Amino acid sequence: MTSPDRTQGYNQALLDMATLSLAELARTAEHKAGKRTPAQESHFLCTWMADSLKEKRFSRLVMEDLKEWIQQGRTLGAGADLKGLLERIVCQYGRAMAEPVQLGAKLAALLAELEEAGWLVFTDVEVDAKLRLQGQGQSSLVISSREYGEHIEGGELVKPLTLYVRGDEPRLASAAFGQGLLLSQGNKKTTLVKHHKAYRLMPDNAQSALALLAKAND
């Protein structure tokens, strides 16, 4: 089980790593005669991350993230868009960590926004075994009635809560970002609702791994 200190530490470690990496990219660009191409930026960041890993420049909490991004940079080059990824992390995590309060109220606003957009939203069904939601292919979001009723007190999220979602993931990510919520990556293996992915929302936005990120300019 992940400790509270570790989950709180991951968010800050990730934000620190992304912020410092972008700062180094900008600092070294000042000494370049011309503007770097996307491929050159990706190569620089890939090399910077590899060196950071060897020198243990950043917290061990982001070690696996760095390994994955280094591999992507080496395989995809500019297509990895490492700069864009880091910018999204700084933007989204900076916002979510600035005011990680009233997450229950923010979740309610997220549900209202998606329902207004035509999603089917259910918070009155107990989810304690495998369920199959009947529908016409509409986007849908389900939260167990027990969790929604017991894990939120006075607008504050006091216990982890699972959202079961079938729909446009970028739309979900954008809506979560707009409310300052960090959702875990979607997981098909742990879901209890057929054809839905399971996403976790944690008290204080304290995720222990990279959250679902909105697209740039969302």
Salt bridges, closest charged atoms under 4 A:
GLU24 OE2 - ARG27 NH2 2.67
GLU41 OE2 - LYS83 NZ 3.20
GLU55 OE1 - ARG57 NH2 2.55
GLU64 OE2 - LYS67 NZ 3.50
GLU113 OE2 - ARG171 NH1 3.17
GLU126 OE2 - ARG146 NE 3.68
GLU150 OE1 - ARG146 NH1 3.90
GLU169 OE2 - LYS197 NZ 3.66
